[in-house]
Amino acid sequence: MSYQTNSPQSKTKKRGGCLRILGILSILALIVLLIGAIGGYFYWQSVKKTPQYSLALLVDAARRDDKEKVAQIIDTEQVVNSFAPQITEKAVELYGRNIPAPIIAKVAQFVTPLMPVIKEQAKKELPNIIREKTEKFDNIPYWAIALGADRALDIKIEGDTAHITSKIPTKPLDVTMKRDGDLWKVVALKDDRLAQKIAEKIGQQLMALASKGNLENAQKQLGVDKLGDMLKNLNDIFKEK
């Protein structure tokens, strides 16, 4: 007796079995893809609430020169208020060498009227430093910056405050951010190079104006009242040295 193992019915059954297996595998693949898509969606939604996402938006806004978006992510007043003391410290380093600490402390009391000038210079330079800090990311999509920020940045979050520093010594960054709804705002910035640049600019401006001897004109340019009294007080202090 012989058996016909390759009969049409047998082939049909095998084909049907293969199709069922392929169907099951296709359904499983679709389920895996669906789960992955859902997981990716919720992960991205969680990323959008992180400081690095707000920094990525800042990078994107800066390269597009979107001033309105930049203003949403940077609290200019707080940044400038936090930055002004750094400029004063740099000014002391530049112009206060070999001067006793008590004299410097007295000088600090009399330069308070210059604080608006310092803050105004800081405001002018802030867009430049933002552009300088972000231009190296010009060719990187903002979403890639948000996802890969952990590789280059050390991000420490305490409640509604985040302190962000660079992991790369040659590319310093020191930023403080505060939670503001679903975004984070930059509220403080440390940058020694910028602080020195502004201190030098203000110092040169003061010396140039003082050398001309026109205090009234100097007061107008600097926006400082009673500049003559301030300079006299400073002169008296340095005589004590």
Buried (B, 14 or more C-beta within 10 A) or exposed (E): EEEEEEEEEEEEEEEEEEEEEEEEEEEEEEEEEEEEEEEEEEEEEEBBEBBBBBBBBBBBBBBEEBEEBBEBBBBBEBBBBBBBEBBBBBBBEEBBEEBEEEBEEBBEEBBEBBBEBBBBBBBEBBBEBBBBBBEEBEEBEBBEBBBEBEEBBEBEBEEEBBBBEBEEEEEEBEBBBBBBEEBBBBBBBBBEEBBBBBBBBBBEBBEEBEEEEEBEEBBEBBEBEEBEEBBEBBEEBEEEE
